[in-house]
Amino acid sequence: MLCLLLLLLQLESFLWLAAGGNISMPNCPDHCGNVKIPYPFGIGPNCYHDKWYEIICNSNNNSVLSPKPFLRHFNLEVLDINWPGRYSPLGRQVNDQEADDQRLIVNLLPKNFCGSSTAVFHGFATSVVKGVDFNGSPFRYSRWFNVFMVEGCGGSVVLQKRGGEIMTGCASVCSNEGVSMNKSNCYGVGCCQASLLSSPTGDYLNREEGLDFYQIALDYTGFSNFSTCNVSAALIESYSVKKLSGKLSNLKAFPAVLEWTPKYIMIPRKKPYMNYDNFSCNYDNNNAVSCTCGFPYEGNPFLPDGCQVVTACHKCRDRCDMAFSDDKAFSIGLGLVLLVLGCYWLYKFVKKRKEMKLKAKYFKINGGLLLQQQMSSTDGVVENTKIFAATELEKATDGFSESRILGQGGQGTVYKGMLLDGRIVAIKKSKKVDESQLEQFINEVVILSQINHRNVVKLIGCCLETEVPLLVYEFVYNGTLYQHLHNDTEDFHVSWKMRLQIAAESAGALAYLHSSSSAPIYHRDIKSSNILLDEKFRAKVSDFGTSRAITIEQTHVTTCVLGTYGYLDPEYFQSNQFTEKSDVYSFGVVLVELITGKKPICPTKEGGWISLAVEFLSYMESSSLSDILDARVVDEGKEEEFVVVANLARQCLEMKGKQRPTMKEIAVLLDGIRSHHPPNFREPIPPGSKHVVTEMVSTHSGPFSVEMLSSDDGPSNSMEVQPLMVNI
């Protein structure tokens, strides 16, 4: 019987037949034109629940045009109504959760706040238009299915709540004001869009939190003449943004999604609770109800007897003559065999379906919808970035076997894998993404997918169907620079020529990120273990797990201190402000590693630890550079090469970021050294000038001590900090 019930349950995945019951009240129309009208909506007397749900079917004498339904109370044209039970599983054109949503699509009328004498002004520079007010009604603007869209040139536009609180906003720019924009996307040039799923404080909002009212405010102080304003804005259905981009100002109406939840609908019942064989309902504290039909029932759960057994399941009730015969016994035996096989298949199917639902859930949680929206908005710029299925990456890594682990760090674990097309890749299993940082994470994935530099590890794609996101990178064969410098073997030796090449290529890649990419990017974790070497020992900068993309106008990022001890910029450590010069400091430590062959943290004779940067600067100040050079390469290069690179490293390690060179200057100098024609560069600091260094020393039992030393015998300060062991 259990197996038969399971087989019956799977009929929902194979059968898409019309519901047995009506969707409207008896003797009431169930459609207007091409739009189905389910109860509690209705056309005519006694066909709707209350005044909010009254529909007028506006027919016309033109037989070519179909009648159109309107919400009578608001005089809004209804384009579509969705209710729980409308779709059978295989008949659904959207995912399972969205199919059960109680929502409708309406046409809203645009209101122009540009050059209109009827606009409402606050102060001298703001024009405000108001949307339809649904206060007191069961309707709410959907934050999940709508986005805020702005089209035009210049001006800052925001979406506000009833009390004037700003919910979201955006501003678009144009090359020439007043020129009409015929764009096929809405991504900042002539058109921009903003999500309603996050608040100004960064909180990620529940999708059920609707909006009963909104108003749009335009700051037009940038216009020399308000009559020349060409800005249009609307709260619009997210799926229509790309289709309507470039046309918003000319629309007579635009689609928006409303969510509806009826109140005080009491469905006749015999039991004292709201779970039945054919349907179930949930009432909230405001007596708002949401109902759904249980399988194998379909129809309208808001009607008495509205959930009916699907037509195909009526056959299950037929009974057959049980007269026994040899033929019937054979049939029964064959039926049992088929039943066992069917149960096994059914078990596999149910398991697979649960896995698919779980993957869909993770895809949403990890920002899949935002990523798809961003990728479609970039109009093909990131079309080469692939969204992988979880099963493909599981096969590529033998189920994420421990034998495939390449390395582990603060941002996640990296596995070696082989894709179906034979490509070898590195798959990074990230740590769980904080929902408040979800949009930022997705933006970084999109930005990194656009980086195309031979010395930056390429992001091939990602997978969001797992509990934690998976990022897929190109595989780099010869490991990390850290391994080759500090785990040196007799089989291979990193020569001075190779070290100069690695330094120049890494500097070129970082200079590209800082000043040549579409949006400046701070790496924030430069170290020798994040510089990979390919089959020809060319450098590949990797691990952008903590990277930040910024606007061109930004000079720094204020953030909690993150990084690897030994490479941290002291200025960043003290101010929490990360600049491009913080990356320069970390690169300076890598240069010192290449010169000395020492690790970034070195043991002292007293049994404690000292940073390599401090030790190096001490040797430089005492003019003892030769005492700290790596003996393995000291005979492979010219003395002036070591001096120039050492002086460059010292300038990178300046305490004040403004006194450090840029990555572009560093790249030019290193390329010059490789070609034996080093360009003119800033002179090294004279021995008599003031030079401040940071010394970080620890004992086995105490915290690290940070002492500020001055070469002119000035006063010193000290402070106690806990050791930073982030992402080692």
Secondary structure, DSSP 4 states (H G I P E B T S, - for coil): -HHHHHHHHGGGGT-----SS-SS-TTS--EETTEE--TTSBSSTTSSSSGGGBEEEE--S-TTSPPEEEETTTTEEEEEEE-TTSS-GGG-SS-HHHHT--EEEEEEPP---SS-TT-EEETTTEEEEE----TTSSEEE-TTTEEEEEESSS-EEEEE-TTS-EEEEE--B-SSTT-----S--SSBSEEEEESSB-TT-PBPPTT--BS--EEEEE-TT-SSGGG---EEEEEEGGGHHHHTTTGGG-S-EEEEEEE--BS-----SSSSSB-SSEEEEE-TT-BEEEEEPTTEEE-TTSTT-EEE-GGGGGGG--------HHHHHHHHHHHHHHHHHHHHHHHHHHHHHHHHHHHHHHHHTTHHHHHHHHHHTTTTTTT-EE--HHHHHHHTTTT-GGGEEEEETTEEEEEEE-TTS-EEEEEEEPPPPGGGHHHHHHHHHHHHT---TTBPPEEEEE-SSSS-EEEEE--TT-BHHHHHHS--SS----HHHHHHHHHHHHHHHHHHHHTSSS-EE-S---GGGEEE-TT--EEE---TT-EE--TT---EE----S-TTT--HHHHHH-EE-HHHHHHHHHHHHHHHHH---SEEE-TTSSEEEHHHHHHHHHHTT-GGGTS-TTTTTTS-HHHHHHHHHHHHHHT-SSGGGSPPHHHHHHHHHHHHTT-PPP-PPPPPTTS---EEEEEE-SSS-EEEEEE-TT----EEEEE-------
